[in-house]
Each structure stands twice: as structure tokens, then as C-alpha cells.
């Protein structure tokens, strides 16, 4: 396939991977062919004058014209773009199409000899730093990463807990808190829930990052910034810590759900929202909905799970009956073969010894809530 690049032309790409690799020189093409043969999820693009005859078999796309006109389509299509082009040329070409770090893809540059792999754009959120390390390792090249938190081996505020699925409550304070971290100011860390293995460097936690047992202790210590990890909604008094702080939501909440057949998505969602509000828990910390396998095709539950991108896990009656519960029901057993649905499902998935909400019935829905212990 050969693309003819023209200004403003819409390109029809044969995308098969997450990353696009681009080369425009003889040596760059050889390097790119080697890279894509050994690095999965990549699509290769290079100039047609370097055609070798096996491009169709290897799903390589050739192009004619200025490579600059290929980039707008690639930016909208791929998670990352690896360019074997000089850094200065890449900067000039991508400058007009940049939007913001939340949406721009990762951009990585490799020199023509494959000596250096450079993280250029979207190092943290876009994953360019990690992509740089992976490509450099494959090519036996030197990775070049200039992000301060990576160089200093400290916490990248915008990526803190991201490998576990943690999300920020708000991005408003990411920049000033990041500045406090890299400038080695006193930064308080309070973690009430979520995975504990977030420090991955082979060096100790910097002395300027101090862990506190609770939010009040952190406030009393008067830090310049704070990182707070919890599924709870903070009280007004606790919210003082967020004047220069970022609140992270770990994926720790498990919702056990039982309902009558045909219960609407709207009713299920309303019960979930009301229940989390009563508990003062954040919906952003929900990880999964769990139920009995009789409900695996329950459209209302499926739609709620899909809307919020929550896992939906179902268990057999036998599995649920093996879980000790506080409120067994003969009525539920009569219709389902299990002595409970929401309560044992939440316990089974979470592994929690006790529930934040054992069981509540509201209309056609029964709900239990567990916090995954770490």
C-alpha cells in the first residue's frame, strides 16, 4: 500500500498496532524494519523509494510526499509515534498539531544510527518515557529522558498509582504539587486505601516525602503539598490538605448487586449513587460489580458496568454458598439456590472480612459494598 501525501488529504490507514514507526532515510528504514520485526503492536511507514518488495507481506505502508502531512492522521490514530528523524525536524513538524498532554500521543525520536532513543512528548501521561526505555532496551541504545521526576527518582505526580488504575479527583493542582515534589519541598503522603507497592525505585523514599498515618496529622505538619489516596469523600476540615494537594481514587470498592429480572439501568444506577453518597464513598473508586451467574445477562447491570467501565463478575450459587454471610435468606435461596447474592458476591470478590454495607434493599435492587483490603 502506498499513500500519496497531500495537504489536507484524509488518509485511509491500515492500522493494526498501537504504535506507528516512521522512517525517511536509508539507514532509518533498516533500523525501523528491525525494530518493528521485534517490537509488537507497531505499524511501519517509510518512503516508497526505499521499497524492498516485501512490504505487503509485512503490512508496511509506503508513502510519497512530505512526511509532515502524515502526522495529523497518526496523531489521531495511534497511542505512540516513533520517528527515526532528527529531533529538530520532529519538533518543527509536530508543533502545529499539539493540543495538550491529556490527549497528545507519546512521541519518541531515534537517531539515524540507533544510538539514542529520546522521549519527546507526553512522557508521563502518554507513556513516552516507558516507551523510550522499552525501545532503547531492544535496540541496545541509550534512553534519553528529561522529565524531572524520572531523573531524580521521585514520585511522578501525574502518574502516581496509574499502574494500579488510580485516578485523580481533579487535575487542578497537578502542576504546583509536581513542582513541590521535584523542588524537594515537604510533601505529605496519606494513604487510606489502595495498593501499597507504589514505590518502585531501588533507592529509599526521599526524605522530603513524608508518610502520615492520617490526614489530620498531615495537616498539623504543615507541608507545602500533599498526595492523598482514599476512596472516602473528605470532610470540610480535611479538605484543607488539598489547598496544594492531589486526591487520588484507588480502585477498591466492590458492589455486590442483586435485582429483580428486568430492573432498569436507571434504577440500578440510582441505588448505587445513593448508597455511595450515604457511605461518603467516591464512585471513582468503584472497581467491580458482582452478582450471581443467573444475572450474567441482566441488561440493566451490564449497561451500568459498561457505562462506568467497571468489571462485572458473576459467581455460581455453589460459590456464593461457601462464603459465610451475616444475613442468609431462605427466600433468596428458593429463587436462586444461594442464601444471598449481593453480600457473598462482594465478600468473594473483595476478600474483605467485613463489609462497609452488609446489605440494603431499595426497590428492585439489593446492594452490598466492600472495600478491597491491601
Order of alpha helices (4+ residues) and beta strands (2+ residues): beta-beta-alpha-beta-beta-alpha-beta-alpha-beta-beta-alpha-beta-alpha-beta-alpha-beta-beta-alpha-beta-beta-beta-alpha-beta-alpha-beta-alpha-alpha-alpha-beta-beta
